[in-house]
Amino acid sequence: MLAETIEAVVLAGFPMFLITYGLYQWSLKKDIIPPDPENSDLRQRLKKVRTNNKKKKIKTGSMFHDKWFSFGGGFYGLMAFLTYLVIEGGEVIDFIQNFNGILDFIERINVSMIVNFFIESIKNFVAAMVWFLYWGDAIDTNRPFLWLGVTYLGYYLGIHRAAKVSAIKGLG
């Protein structure tokens, strides 16, 4: 169990901490999450921003943030978004490796390719929304709740570290 806990921390918890910390710091610096003199909980502030943007159909000006919000924001949204990036990234790499060069790629472009690309993107979006099933298959473990807990802990600590740093810097 100790070995799997260390593996979960290294492969899931720490990366989630870094991603969450970076994303929230970026959101604060770009004023996507506005400053708050009372320094309220970042998660609640993010929820207000998402709700307000959804009601008024406002975009953040950042494709990355808009996509994260489209997945719901927060932990669930971040996991779905990261899952989407992993799935799409793998497919893009496979797609590129199937060509023998730029001329081969240009010769194969057709309507069917574009339609298939669009259909695959929708399928990947659905797969990302049920990220827990994707990662359940991707990670060989007998302790899925350990991995989920460690990942959420990384997310939680990332938010709190971002809040602390932003309070020190006067951003939030």
Buried (B, 14 or more C-beta within 10 A) or exposed (E): EEEBBEBBBEBBBBBBBEBBBEBBBBBBEEEBBEEBEEEEEBBEBBEBBBEEBEEEEEEBEBEBBBBBBBBBBBBBBBBBBBBBBBBBEEBEEEBEEEEEEEEEBEEEEEEEEEEEEEEBEEEBBEBBBEBBEBBEEEBEBEBEEBBBBBBBBBBBBBBBBBBEBBEEEEBB
